[in-house]
Amino acid sequence: MSSEYLPKIRTSQIRLENRGHLAKVTVDNPERLNVLNSELIRQLTEAIQTLGSDPALRCVVLTGAGERAFIGGADIREMAQLDPTTAGLFISRLHMACAAIRDLPVPIIAQVQGYCLGAGLEVAACCDLRVASPDATFGMPEVRVGIPSVIEAALLPSLIGLGRTKQLVLTGESISAEEAARWGLVDRVVTKRELAEATHHWASAIGAAGSHAIRLQKALLRRWEDLPPNRAVEEGILSFGRAFETDEPHRLMRAFLDRKRN
């Protein structure tokens, strides 16, 4: 179904808005720093999967409501009641939400303000690009409440290196947006006033690209994570051929050449 015809969906703690080729998902529980409990995890997973079925979609922005947090972590009130069996179910559901974000066929941009901790940092790590305001704080404090950092924390070594990952997950200490940018955890830091504009700039650039090419590129990036360089090159060759299964390359290349002539 085209995003033009998808309704604006409002659940109790998720806002999903579609505007042409761009969608925005807002985790909406600002009173509790947008922390993720089981119900909110379910809603987030459902929202992302709904977007994934839209063939017209080109880019998604993911953010948190209010100015105090992107996602402040998983809900400690709920986790304090878990036992070994229910703990496995809880963390598996959270992994499913993260997997839905990673498997979304189009790029997803994290727009981060305030706290981005624990599960929030894992969600941000699943996104393709990350833009943050200077007040953003990043950390993996799980060990401080008696649990290890798991599931998509495994993405951190490829983003920031094993040594810095150890610093985060073993000490539980947080880092600033400026330090996160130096580490490569955040792609860009802008003022609060510029945050939405900077995110929209990247989303618009993605939206202006070939829609089929963007989906091929996103899929190829996911494959690169798991393949050795020689296999990654082979996958790229196959992806290049698939681009010409549609008229998109010829159409966009002709438009480019026409502009050059003029």
Secondary structure, DSSP 8 states (H G I E B T S, - for coil): --TTT---EE-SSEEEEEETTEEEEEE--GGGTT-B-HHHHHHHHHHHHHHHT-TT--EEEEEESSSSEEE--B-HHHHTT--HHHHHHHHHHHHHHHHHHHH-SS-EEEEE-SEEETHHHHHHHHSSEEEE-TT-EEE--GGGGT----GGGGGHHHHH-HHHHHHHHHH--EEEHHHHHHHTS-SEE--HHHHHHHHHHHHHHHHHS-HHHHHHHHHHHHHHTTS-HHHHHHHHHHHHHHHTTSSHHHHHHHHHHHHHH-
